[in-house]
Amino acid sequence: MTNSNHEKKIIYLLLLMLLMPLCLMAQSKSTFEIKDGHFYRNGKVTPILSGEMHYARIPHQYWRHRLQMMKGMGLNTVATYVFWNLHEPEPGKWDFTGDKNLAEYIRIAGEEGMMVILRPGPYVCAEWEFGGYPWWLQNVKGMEIRRDNAEFLKYTKMYIDRLYKEVGDLQCTKGGPIIMVQCENEFGSYVAQRKDIPLEEHRAYNAKIKQQLRMPVSMCLCSLPTAAGCLKEEPPGELCRQRMGKVILRT
């Protein structure tokens, strides 16, 4: 065998060795659950040390570096909102490219050994325009946002269905880094403020959004359900250790 052929064979074997772990990672599935006051990843107690970093607020060229910095701080999880109006600036016109490539952001987090908590709203607040809602919702006849309203729920379902196409395969149950999904945001305070809306309607809306996400449990790490079936914010502490449940986007 010539030196040239020998070198090629060595290079081929090295490439194969590098690719094998990636293939195994892509094919492997994992489990995540909360029981006995602990988080369990693949059956092992796993503390969640999470930081908030929103993909849309950082140029995509810097995503990996920023995630590496988070990991360097000792964190093992990144939480991010999903901004509906960022991805659907006009009705039916979707954009998940460049700085809006949410799936790529999540994949990079996984490559860097980070778990992901996804917060898709549909209302996110986040000091973001219209709380993440597309501006054009206001022009839809019969639309009443954040209520048990047929027109509103029709559009939230289209948003969630489209989002699932992007990130559904990145759940930990399918080999990805997404371990939890949060339904809605700051809904307890909204219920407290909107006393003009009947409590039963708040409950119905909350239940329908959870159903659209196909979530067996409405989960916000340090929250308790209120009488409306929504979430009451509480400070971290014993409550975080007592919460039990499992959240998936869809099966």
Secondary structure as UniProt FT lines:
FT   HELIX           3..27
FT   STRAND          32..35
FT   TURN            36..37
FT   STRAND          38..41
FT   TURN            42..43
FT   STRAND          44..45
FT   STRAND          50..52
FT   HELIX           55..57
FT   HELIX           60..62
FT   HELIX           63..72
FT   TURN            73..74
FT   STRAND          77..81
FT   HELIX           84..87
FT   TURN            91..92
FT   HELIX           98..100
FT   HELIX           102..111
FT   TURN            112..113
FT   STRAND          115..121
FT   TURN            126..127
FT   HELIX           129..132
FT   HELIX           135..139
FT   TURN            141..142
FT   TURN            145..146
FT   HELIX           150..167
FT   HELIX           168..170
FT   HELIX           172..174
FT   STRAND          178..183
FT   HELIX           187..193
FT   TURN            195..196
FT   HELIX           199..213
FT   TURN            221..222
FT   STRAND          223..225
FT   TURN            227..228
FT   STRAND          231..233
FT   HELIX           238..242
//
